[in-house]
Amino acid sequence: MPIHVDDGMLNDFVAVNMTLATQAPGAAQGPINNLVIRPGHENFVVGQTLANLIRTNGSAIQARLDEIGTLSATRGQQLRAFMALTDGAETLNEMSAAEFGSRLPAF
């Protein structure tokens, strides 16, 4: 049975991964651990809670976003390598036995 790979779908996955790789680690306003939250009023509990969470967990959140960016870039590169490998397999799959034999090294 011939090997056929849906290159369009894999290219879509590569594009999504590469987008995540560039957008997850940083935002237009900079790293999340540098984000300044102004809760509005000292009695606005939800705002105070969010400001405290960002202040105490911002570095851990940013580290995780950086990891997601790195992993996404790696996955995109791995998919590109897989596509190159499967392109080679598809080429071999379409070869006749005689053509394949002609490419073997002479001993």
Contact map, one row per residue, 1 for C-alpha under 8 A:
11100000000000000000000000000000000000000000000000000000000000000000000000000000000000000000000000000000000
11110000000000000000000000000000000000000000000000000000000000000000000000000000000000000100100000000000000
11111000000000000000000000000000000000000000000000000000000000000000000000000000000000001100100000000000000
01111100000000000000000000000000000000000000000000000000000000000000000000000000000000000100000000000000000
00111110000000000000000000000000000000000000000000000000000000000000000000000000001001000000000000000000000
00011111110000000000000000000000000000000000000000000000000000000000000000000000000000000000000000000000000
00001111111000000000000000000000000000000000000000000000000000000000000000000000001000000000000000000000000
00000111111100000000000000000000000000000000000000000000000000000000000000000000000000000000000000000000000
00000111111110000000000000000000000000000000000000000000000000000000000000000000000000000000000000000000000
00000111111111000000000000000000000000000000000000000000000000000000000000000010001000000000000000000000000
00000011111111100000000000000000000000000000000000000000000000000000000000000000000000000000000000000000000
00000001111111110000000000000000000000000000000000000000000000000000000000000000000000000000000000000000000
00000000111111111000000000000000000000000000000000000000000000000000000000010010000000000000000000000000000
00000000011111111100000000000000000000000000000000000000000000000000000000111011000000000000000000000000000
00000000001111111110000000000000000000000000000000000000000000000000000000010000000000000000000000000000000
00000000000111111111000000000000000000000000000000000000000000000000000000000000000000000000000000000000000
00000000000011111111100000000000000000000000000000000000000000000000000110110000000000000000000000000000000
00000000000001111111110000000000000000000000000000000000000000000000000110010000000000000000000000000000000
00000000000000111111111000000000000000000000000000000000000000000000000000000000000000000000000000000000000
00000000000000011111111100000000000000000000000000000000000000000001100110000000000000000000000000000000000
00000000000000001111111110000000000000000000000000000000000000000001111110000000000000000000000000000000000
00000000000000000111111111000000000000000000000000000000000000000000100000000000000000000000000000000000000
00000000000000000011111111100000000000000000000000000000000000000000100000000000000000000000000000000000000
00000000000000000001111111100000000000000000000000000000000000001101100000000000000000000000000000000000000
00000000000000000000111111100010000000000000000000000000000001001111100000000000000000000000000000000000000
00000000000000000000011111110111000000000000000000000000000000001100000000000000000000000000000000000000000
00000000000000000000001111111111000000000000000000000000000000000000000000000000000000000000000000000000000
00000000000000000000000001111100000000000000000000000000000000000000000000000000000000000000000000000000000
00000000000000000000000000111110001000000000000000000000000000000000000000000000000000000000000000000000000
00000000000000000000000001111111011000000000000000000000000000000000000000000000000000000000000000000000000
00000000000000000000000011101111111000000000000000000000000001000000000000000000000000000000000000000000000
00000000000000000000000001100111111000000000000000000100011011000000000000000000000000000000000000000000000
00000000000000000000000000000011111000000000000000000110111011000000000000000000000000000000000000000000000
00000000000000000000000000000111111100000000000000000000010000000000000000000000000000000000000000000000000
00000000000000000000000000001111111110000000000000000100000000000000000000000000000000000000000000000000000
00000000000000000000000000000000011111000000000000100000000000000000000000000000000000000000000000000000000
00000000000000000000000000000000001111100000001001100100000000000000000000000000000000000000000000000000000
00000000000000000000000000000000000111110000001000100000000000000000000000000000000000000000000000000000000
00000000000000000000000000000000000011111101011101100000000000000000000000000000000000000000000000000000000
00000000000000000000000000000000000001111101001000000000000000000000000000000000000000000000000000000000000
00000000000000000000000000000000000000111111001000000000000000000000000000000000000000000000000000000000000
00000000000000000000000000000000000000111111100100000000000000000000000000000000000000000000000000000000000
00000000000000000000000000000000000000001111100100000000000000000000000000000000000000000000000000000000000
00000000000000000000000000000000000000111111111100000000000000000000000000000000000000000000000000000000000
00000000000000000000000000000000000000000111111110000000000000000000000000000000000000000000000000000000000
00000000000000000000000000000000000000100001111111000000000000000000000000000000000000000000000000000000000
00000000000000000000000000000000000011111001111111100000000000000000000000000000000000000000000000000000000
00000000000000000000000000000000000000100111111111110000000000000000000000000000000000000000000000000000000
00000000000000000000000000000000000000000000111111111000000000000000000000000000000000000000000000000000000
00000000000000000000000000000000000010100000011111111100000000000000000000000000000000000000000000000000000
00000000000000000000000000000000000111100000001111111110000000000000000000000000000000000000000000000000000
00000000000000000000000000000000000000000000000111111111000000000000000000000000000000000000000000000000000
00000000000000000000000000000000000000000000000011111111110000000000000000000000000000000000000000000000000
00000000000000000000000000000001101010000000000001111111110000000000000000000000000000000000000000000000000
00000000000000000000000000000000100000000000000000111111110000000000000000000000000000000000000000000000000
00000000000000000000000000000000000000000000000000011111111000000000000000000000000000000000000000000000000
00000000000000000000000000000000100000000000000000001111111110000000000000000000000000000000000000000000000
00000000000000000000000000000001110000000000000000001111111111000000000000000000000000000000000000000000000
00000000000000000000000000000001100000000000000000000001111111100000000000000000000000000000000000000000000
00000000000000000000000000000000000000000000000000000000111111110000000000000000000000000000000000000000000
00000000000000000000000000000001100000000000000000000000111111111000000000000000000000000000000000000000000
00000000000000000000000010000011100000000000000000000000011111111100000000000000000000000000000000000000000
00000000000000000000000000000000000000000000000000000000001111111110000000000000000000000000000000000000000
00000000000000000000000000000000000000000000000000000000000111111111000000000000000000000000000000000000000
00000000000000000000000111000000000000000000000000000000000011111111100000000000000000000000000000000000000
00000000000000000000000111000000000000000000000000000000000001111111110000000000000000000000000000000000000
00000000000000000000000010000000000000000000000000000000000000111111111000000000000000000000000000000000000
00000000000000000001100110000000000000000000000000000000000000011111111100000000000000000000000000000000000
00000000000000000001111110000000000000000000000000000000000000001111111110000000000000000000000000000000000
00000000000000000000100000000000000000000000000000000000000000000111111111000000000000000000000000000000000
00000000000000000000100000000000000000000000000000000000000000000011111111100000000000000000000000000000000
00000000000000001101100000000000000000000000000000000000000000000001111111110000000000000000000000000000000
00000000000000001101100000000000000000000000000000000000000000000000111111111000000000000000000000000000000
00000000000000000000000000000000000000000000000000000000000000000000011111111100000000000000000000000000000
00000000000001001000000000000000000000000000000000000000000000000000001111111110000000000000000000000000000
00000000000011101100000000000000000000000000000000000000000000000000000111111111000000000000000000000000000
00000000000001000000000000000000000000000000000000000000000000000000000011111111100000000000000000000000000
00000000000000000000000000000000000000000000000000000000000000000000000001111111110000000000000000000000000
00000000010011000000000000000000000000000000000000000000000000000000000000111111111000000000000000000000000
00000000000001000000000000000000000000000000000000000000000000000000000000011111111100000000000000000000000
00000000000000000000000000000000000000000000000000000000000000000000000000001111111110000000000000000000000
00000000000000000000000000000000000000000000000000000000000000000000000000000111111111000000000000000000000
00001010010000000000000000000000000000000000000000000000000000000000000000000011111111100000000000000000000
00000000000000000000000000000000000000000000000000000000000000000000000000000001111111110000000000000000000
00000000000000000000000000000000000000000000000000000000000000000000000000000000111111111000000000000000000
00001000000000000000000000000000000000000000000000000000000000000000000000000000011111111100000000000000000
00000000000000000000000000000000000000000000000000000000000000000000000000000000001111111110000000000000000
00000000000000000000000000000000000000000000000000000000000000000000000000000000000111111111000000000000000
00100000000000000000000000000000000000000000000000000000000000000000000000000000000011111111100000000000000
01110000000000000000000000000000000000000000000000000000000000000000000000000000000001111111110000000000000
00000000000000000000000000000000000000000000000000000000000000000000000000000000000000111111111000000000000
00000000000000000000000000000000000000000000000000000000000000000000000000000000000000011111111000010000000
01100000000000000000000000000000000000000000000000000000000000000000000000000000000000001111111000000000000
00000000000000000000000000000000000000000000000000000000000000000000000000000000000000000111111100000000000
00000000000000000000000000000000000000000000000000000000000000000000000000000000000000000011111110110000000
00000000000000000000000000000000000000000000000000000000000000000000000000000000000000000000011111110000000
00000000000000000000000000000000000000000000000000000000000000000000000000000000000000000000001111111000000
00000000000000000000000000000000000000000000000000000000000000000000000000000000000000000000000111111100000
00000000000000000000000000000000000000000000000000000000000000000000000000000000000000000000001111111110000
00000000000000000000000000000000000000000000000000000000000000000000000000000000000000000001001111111111000
00000000000000000000000000000000000000000000000000000000000000000000000000000000000000000000000011111111000
00000000000000000000000000000000000000000000000000000000000000000000000000000000000000000000000001111111000
00000000000000000000000000000000000000000000000000000000000000000000000000000000000000000000000000111111100
00000000000000000000000000000000000000000000000000000000000000000000000000000000000000000000000000011111110
00000000000000000000000000000000000000000000000000000000000000000000000000000000000000000000000000000011111
00000000000000000000000000000000000000000000000000000000000000000000000000000000000000000000000000000001111
00000000000000000000000000000000000000000000000000000000000000000000000000000000000000000000000000000000111
